Amino acid sequence: GLFMLPGHTLYIKSLYKRILVEASYFFDDRTRLFIQTRTKKSFRNYRDCQDLERIKYKIKEARKRLHRLERANRGNQKDALKVLEEAYGRTGKTRHALLYPYLHCYGPLDGVQPTPLVPHVPRTAPPPPLCPALRVLVTHHLNKRLEPILPEPQFKPLHPGRKANLLWRYRSMLLSRIQLPLPFEILVEIESKAGASVTHPLAAAVRGTGGPIWAFYQCLKHDMVMSHLDPHVKLPPPLSSQLRRTQPLTSSPYSTHTPLLIEPMEPLLKEPVEYDARKRKRLYRKLLRQIPLITKFEPNELWKQGMQYQVSASFWVPKAVNEILKDIPTQQVIDSTIKKKRK
């Protein structure tokens, strides 16, 4: 636009390249594809935007994510875990995409919507019932009740409009906090990255539990937010160490920060570091801690009557000390074992 500052175009190009380059350094292949796809889509959507305040806000968000990615690539495991959480649907738009099929793609067989609490006033209709899989996740993983405890006024009944508002507010709270299982194929992949062998008796691949198969998300095939979780997608390789060129981001034309009078002797941005196998396994195991495992089901079985869903956790989740101590045998067993060895 005409109101843009002279260095606007050069800065946007520099920011775009820096994000893509930093994404190519990250150790996880699906996260690399997620960042690259989302960056290209976001920059394309705002290419013709004329709202200066909106552009400034988007630049700020892009810089924040770039700096988080830079810290993750330079050994900050806390930021690396946050990047993994966003790519695998613990936060952000991927989480909404994981939730979408449960609510909108496969309706109940009867398809009857709840009747309004006040006749002929549609906005007083309570929220529709949740599918059995979401109900189990709410009660067993989120540890919340399905319906709120409504207040009871002393001298008059609860107004139907307020009752509907309270029901919808509680439903929104549940959907904003619930954690969704990943596609079964992706969960098996994460467990293998966390150190599980495919033939291990406690692995999700052997037990047949984890989440819905990838066909459950076919209603989102045109949504680029979930394309990186497709088991059959071509994943980008990491950038070769010979091709790495770390160039700093150019100064923003909208920045109010005064430049330094004395330039630092050391470069402001260090070279990326390689995560060894041990650190990668620890990060994947911390990620598994937030992913619930649910009985594997087909797309047409979401509202099937009689389906018994069980929620569990991966056996490669880091355990607390009190959970580890449960596996220690009692003193009686230890004494009897020592006596047998002495004999």
Stockholm file with secondary structure:
# STOCKHOLM 1.0

chainA/1-343         GLFMLPGHTLYIKSLYKRILVEASYFFDDRTRLFIQTRTKKSFRNYRDCQDLERIKYKIKEARKRLHRLERANRGNQKDALKVLEEAYGRTGKTRHALLYPYLHCYGPLDGVQPTPLVPHVPRTAPPPPLCPALRVLVTHHLNKRLEPILPEPQFKPLHPGRKANLLWRYRSMLLSRIQLPLPFEILVEIESKAGASVTHPLAAAVRGTGGPIWAFYQCLKHDMVMSHLDPHVKLPPPLSSQLRRTQPLTSSPYSTHTPLLIEPMEPLLKEPVEYDARKRKRLYRKLLRQIPLITKFEPNELWKQGMQYQVSASFWVPKAVNEILKDIPTQQVIDSTIKKKRK
#=GR chainA/1-343 SS CTTSCTTHHHHHHHHHHHHHHHHHHCSCHHHHHHHHHHHHHHHHHTTTCCCHHHHHHHHHHHHHHHHHHHHHHTTCHHHHHHHHHHHTTSSHHHHHHHHHIIIIISCCSSCCCCCCSSTTCGGGCCCCCCCHHHHHIIIIISCCCSSCCCCCCSSSCCCHHHHHHHHHHHHHHHHHHCCCCCCHHHHHHHHHHTTCCTTCTTSHHHHTEESCCGGGGGGGTTCGGGGGGCTTSCCCCCCCGGGCCCCCCCCCTTCCCCCCSSCCSSCSSCCCCCCCHHHHHHHHHHHHTTCCEEECCCGGGTTCTTCCCCEECCTTSCCCHHHHHTTSCCHHHHHHHHHHHHC
#=GC SS_cons         CTTSCTTHHHHHHHHHHHHHHHHHHCSCHHHHHHHHHHHHHHHHHTTTCCCHHHHHHHHHHHHHHHHHHHHHHTTCHHHHHHHHHHHTTSSHHHHHHHHHIIIIISCCSSCCCCCCSSTTCGGGCCCCCCCHHHHHIIIIISCCCSSCCCCCCSSSCCCHHHHHHHHHHHHHHHHHHCCCCCCHHHHHHHHHHTTCCTTCTTSHHHHTEESCCGGGGGGGTTCGGGGGGCTTSCCCCCCCGGGCCCCCCCCCTTCCCCCCSSCCSSCSSCCCCCCCHHHHHHHHHHHHTTCCEEECCCGGGTTCTTCCCCEECCTTSCCCHHHHHTTSCCHHHHHHHHHHHHC
//
